[in-house]
Amino acid sequence: MTNIIKEMLRQTRRDKLLWLGAVYIGAMLGAMFSDNGLTTDTGSSFFGFAMQTLYIMIPLILGTMAARICGADLRDKTANYELLFGKKRREVYFGRFIASFIACFTVMTVIFAVIIALPTALNGWGESLTARNAAAHLALVYPIMFRILCFFTAFTFLCKNDIIAFVVAIVGTLMCFVFVFAMSELADIELTWHLAVSDLMHILDFSNTTQGFVDGKDITVYKAPIETAAAVRSLLASFGIGSFWLFGGYMLYRKSDIS
Amino acid sequence: MSDIVIEAKELTKQYKKQKAVDGASFQIRKGMICGLVGPNGAGKTTIMKMLGGLVLPTEGSFTIFGGSSEKELAHARSRMSFMIETPYAKNEMSARENLEKLRLQKGIPDRKRVDEVLEMVGLKDAGKKPVAKFSLGMRQRLGIAGALLSKPEIMVLDEPVNGLDPEGIIEIRNMLKRFNEEEEVTILISSHILAELSQLCTDYMFIRHGKLLQTLSAEELHKMCGEYYHIHTDNDPLALVTLQNKLGITDCDVLKDGSLRLFERLDELPLISKTLYENGLLPTTLHVHEADLESYYMKLVGDDNDEHNQGNAETDKA
């Protein structure tokens, strides 16, 4: 499996399409954030703002990367060689999942690091949110990312095509967000851990704010405590449902004929 | 027997209502070059895919190097190489990059191996040209290069010379012969070019509609093909009736040009000749012909399904 992971990561590093996507997203986020306090706000203030934008981007980025990393070799059938070389289906499936996991978590960590480090380096951390609270939010985001990645890995192996998986990742994610918004607005039902996207919205919801006056300055203070029960539910859902998708996808792939 | 490297028992693959492979049992021994012969859709590729682990058998089982569990088969496949259907390749990459990817996937430490196989299949000069711009022949060569990358003990090749020019076909044939003779590589090969197979194979498996019709060695095939008289006269229909009525001949084909193929009374040329003359028929062709793989194949499986062989078929059972 190590060979598969190494080769997938090597291929990902050389994938021009992924680099193009990275430049596009980087430019888009850069333009959006630079107009909204990336260099003028404190680290804590900007963190709260940026996360409210980023929660929509996270599933899109993960879906795109998983589709490309897992699906490109399935579409052109070069992944068949791994089976023909004597690799087990388990290795082909989980090798790609682990490669996607490493690549996606690296990319997301870099994005988080830039969002935190740049304004903090320029203007200090500030008082809008404690570093401990921010770390707790981020720590809960990673398991949700795991859950999303499990789903997209399973789906990509099911359709065996990166393009279809990419389109579904984009359209499906946006539909999910619309559904969650509609549920909360029209039916007054708040979905939290039930869906990965609603859980993500809940964890990264920094819209509830108040104004504070610290050291002679007006500041925005985020009222975003994480209740223990909600955190536990989110963690259980992330690992439970994530594992369901991941192993369910594997069971289907293990029993499927490959054309 | 310890020299059996692949053994299948009642191997069956069913897709919905259709059986792609129906109870195929066969053995392949070390050092064989076994030709899998059959028309399109006969089940040749499905058998190869089952051996490669891409398709799972519905019923039956097979062993490779004596192993049949998932772990044993995976280990066995690491000692084999496969080229199934059109070679899989990344279109945006060059031949070298594709082989480098395969080398890393398989964990072959020797970096020079890529250059060696590129040289072997004549793709060393392909440079950075992406596979998308390769001809079918070049893609086939790339597929063969991929199959040779790991110095396999068994090669499973599905139509490996498809799309190659005559020179390429000869090169590949010689290469496979060399591997078989010098390195005892066992080869399971399918091809529509039966003349090509007949120059290469030591054994044959004939398959049709998923059923294995016959398994025999080249020697047995030679004996079974036997000989026939090719007879062409100034009035072939009358010649046929004459031979049937006067000599009681029943085993006879009428070819498309009207001429006859006679499979019996092969040691009675003077009598046949005399009978034709006495009935006012003038033979323009009357000679002994040794049947080849194509003739035998057509006789065995018929020509109704195989467009590739229609040109050679020319037979209607008299």
Interface residues (C-beta under 8 A of the other chain):
Chain A: N3 I4 K6 E7 R10 Q11 D76 K77 T78 N80 Y81 E82 L83 L84 F85 G86 K87 K88 R89 K255 D257 I258 S259
Chain B: K49 G52 G53 L54 V55 L56 E70 K71 A74 H75 A76 R77 S78 R79 M80 S81 F82 I84 Y88 A89 K90 N91 N98 K101 L102 L104 Q105 K106 G107 G146 S150
